[in-house]
Amino acid sequence: MKANKLIIAVAALGMAFSALALTLDGAKEQGLVGETESGYLAAVSSNAQVQALISDINAKRKAKYQQLAKKNGISLSQVEALAGKKAIEKTSAGHFVQVNGRWVKK
C-alpha cells in the first residue's frame, strides 16, 4: 500500500517536472542533458546555461524527493533510486540516459 502511494507520488512528480518541459525538453532534444539512475539530471555536453538548468531542476527534485521520503518513512536514496528508474523509463527515444556511468541514447 505504501509502495503504491510512493509510485503514484513519483509519477505525479514526473508530471510536475513536465511543467518545465519547454526548457528541459529543449535541452534534452539537443542532447545537452540526460536522466541518470540517481533520479537527477546531468550534463551530456556542458556549458554555463546547461549547468544552471540542471542545478535548478535538481534542487527542486531533491526537495520533492526529501518530502516524499519523509512522508513515506523511507530514505532519500530509496526515493532517488525509484525516481531515477521511472525517469529513465519515461525518457523519450533519442534522448540520453546514463546507465552504469555511460551515456546512451534511448
N, C-alpha and C positions, 0 to 999 in steps of 0.2 A: 504494500500500500504506500509506504513511504517512498519507495523507489519510483512508483508510478507518478507520484506528485513531483518528485525531483525531475523526472524525464519531461513532464509537462512544463515545469518551470524553465528547464533548459531550452525546450523547443520555443517557448514564449520569448525567452531571451534572444534566441536566434532571430525571431521576427522583429524584436525591438531593434536589433542591430541593423536590420534591413532598412530602418528609417534613415540610416546614414548611407543608404545604398548608392546614391549618385557618386559621392566622393570615393567611397570604399570600392564600389563596383568598377569605377573608372580605373582605380589603381590596380585592381585585380585583372581587369581586361587588358591593361598594358603590361601585365606580368611584373609589376613592381612589388607586390606584396602577396603573401600566401598564408594559408592557415597551417598551424602547427599542431602536433599531438598534445601540446601543453594547454590548448584552449586559447592561445593568444595568436595575434598576427606577428609576422616577422617580415623583414625586407628581403626580397629576392634580389633586387637591384636598388641600392640605397642612394638617397640624396636627402637634403635637409627637409624638403616638403614631405617626402615619404616617411621619414623618421617622426616628424610632427604628427602626421596622421596616425601612425602606429602607436605612438605614445598616448595620444588622446583616446583612441579606441581601447587600447589595452588597459588603461587606467579605469575606464568605465566598466570594462569586462571584469576586472579584478574586484571592483567594488560590488558588482552584482554577484559574482561568484562567492564573495565573502558573506553576503546576505543569505544566499541560498545555503551555504554550508552551515551557518548559524541556525537558520530556520529548520534545517533538516537534521541537525545534530551530527554532521559528518565533517570530515576535514576539508580544508580548501583544496588540497591536492586531489581529493576524490572528485570534487566538482570540476576542477580544471581538466582532469582526465576524461570525464564524461562529456564535458563541453567540447574538448578537442576532438573526440571521436565523432560527435554529432556535426561539428563544423566541417570536418573532413568529408563525412558522408554527404553533406549538403553542398559541398563545393561543386560548382558547375564544371562541366567538361571543358578542358582547355586552360583552366586556372591552375595555379601552383598549390601543391600541398607538400609539407615537409614530412617525410617518413624516414625514421631511423637516421635523422640528421641530413638527409639528402632531399633536394628539391626535385619534384617530379611533376609533370603536367598530368592532370587527371584526365 
